[in-house]
Amino acid sequence: MKQYDFVVIGSGPAGQKAAIQAAKFGKRAAVIERRAVIGGVAVHTGTIPSKTMREAVLYLTGWNQRGLYGYGYRRNPQVTIDDLMQRMRITLKHEIEIMQYQLARNDVEVIQGIASFSAEHRLQVQSAEGEILEVEADKILIATGTQPQRPEGIPFDNTTVIDSDGIVNLKTLPKNMIIVGAGVIGVEYASIFSVLDIELTLVDGRDALLEFLDREIVDEFVHYMRQQGITLRLGETVTGIEKDASGRVMTTLESGKCMRAELVMFAAGRVGSTADLQLNNAGITTDKRQRIPVNEQYQTVTSHIYAAGDIIGFPSLASTSMEQGRLAACNAFGQSSSSRPAHFPIGIYSVPEMSTVGLTEQELTAKKPLTKPEQHFCGKPPEAKLWGSRTGCSR
Ligand SMILES: Cc1cc2nc3c(=O)[nH]c(=O)nc-3n(C[C@H](O)[C@H](O)[C@H](O)COP(=O)(O)OP(=O)(O)OC[C@H]3O[C@@H](n4cnc5c(N)ncnc54)[C@H](O)[C@@H]3O)c2cc1C
């Protein structure tokens, strides 16, 4: 039996930062990771692969130069999947080395295997070879993240019908593609692939895209997507996805519309990675998307077990997961920490990108009347030095 002050399940952004924070308090800390390599979704299938692919696409196609040389400008008219993957391999290798070094430098032990609770303070870790290691800890953090939802009836084959994890394993670039799900992931990939001149259709049951953003920003973005040739099928429900005799995938909508494409990416939601954890042995239950509820301290209902990162839900970003992990470790060892920020910055790495922080114009309008006149930032600014050169009423 191995004993620790702090054990983290999951080596993504939340788990890494939490373990390092605990180690900096002088605690004996370990991270358990079921994959052969640390890093989580952020490194293997999510943030860094998708952002690296975006950068490769922009560079190789010459998209950033089209304002100067015209819309028809193509730096490399025949970008291949190998061109994109080459950059991804180099970037990911570099990232993984940095993370391994950070954990090693802080004396955080990495245990490879699938963790499950056998009691409130005890975990079993099953290695790839089937060996079982027993681990005991005073405090435990669950940072197991999420995985793509794979509804029954969708014929995923990891080649022509994939989820968002499947992008990193593509063997060729399709001529045409349907993306089901116009959340952040769907929108980002749709706009990135359209830059490669792939014929793109984006389908979503909702009538509007990215409802948490300012409407004006979204309207501009939709205008751009249409200009780019992306077909938007909003307010449409997918009723069937099947392969036809030619190997293409036919997607049928409730409205009766039918579309064929070489590739379908199903990106309609993610669920918490809790299936292996045996949470019942720790007295913890999940919500209907298998996420774990926590209080303001990131504590679960079992007070020495914390949870942070995507597994606790919104905003499910790498940056916020890191901070939540760090705060959870501070709370676990009674160390003071800054409080949760009221607003998280949100970056959407579509082409073009969008970013935002704070309330939208629609939310602010709905909040009327404002109680303090200075909140309008009109006339004389409240604290000129705080706002630098962009002080004051901008219109
Ligand atoms: C396509 C895509 C693009 C994204 N782009 C961005 C972006 O641009 N910016 C941004 O901020 N965020 C982005 N994200 C979100 C970001 O990747 C996540 O917010 C972040 O990875 C969550 O970190 P985490 O530590 O909570 O979990 P994860 O990174 O999901 O890591 C969880 C780890 O736990 C491990 N695990 C699970 N169960 C067990 C078990 N029982 N035993 C042992 N190990 C286990 C998993 O193998 C995994 O390694 C993107 C996500 C996706 C899918």
The ligand as an ORCA input file, in Angstrom:
! r2SCAN-3c Opt
* xyz 0 1
  C     -11.441     19.808    -29.352
  C     -11.240     20.593    -28.074
  C     -10.699     21.874    -28.127
  C     -10.491     22.597    -26.958
  N      -9.974     23.865    -27.042
  C      -9.753     24.574    -25.913
  C      -9.185     25.877    -25.973
  O      -8.899     26.383    -27.041
  N      -8.957     26.550    -24.821
  C      -9.250     25.996    -23.606
  O      -9.001     26.646    -22.581
  N      -9.800     24.774    -23.511
  C     -10.063     24.054    -24.643
  N     -10.608     22.793    -24.546
  C     -10.988     22.282    -23.223
  C      -9.794     21.716    -22.458
  O      -9.144     20.719    -23.209
  C     -10.285     21.167    -21.153
  O     -10.949     22.211    -20.460
  C      -9.184     20.634    -20.257
  O      -8.441     19.627    -20.898
  C      -9.801     20.050    -18.970
  O      -8.766     19.692    -18.126
  P      -9.008     18.619    -16.965
  O      -7.733     18.578    -16.211
  O     -10.248     18.916    -16.258
  O      -9.260     17.215    -17.704
  P      -8.611     16.473    -18.933
  O      -7.668     17.318    -19.698
  O      -9.759     15.877    -19.645
  O      -7.741     15.321    -18.245
  C      -8.355     14.300    -17.521
  C      -7.397     13.126    -17.433
  O      -7.920     12.175    -16.518
  C      -7.620     10.883    -17.012
  N      -8.543      9.919    -16.391
  C      -9.880      9.823    -16.529
  N     -10.367      8.850    -15.771
  C      -9.321      8.286    -15.132
  C      -9.182      7.215    -14.208
  N     -10.241      6.534    -13.739
  N      -7.943      6.897    -13.771
  C      -6.839      7.591    -14.202
  N      -6.918      8.603    -15.071
  C      -8.142      8.964    -15.532
  C      -7.813     11.018    -18.508
  O      -7.123      9.985    -19.210
  C      -7.221     12.397    -18.757
  O      -5.855     12.307    -19.075
  C     -10.832     22.041    -25.699
  C     -11.370     20.747    -25.644
  C     -11.574     20.018    -26.812
  C     -12.158     18.630    -26.728
*
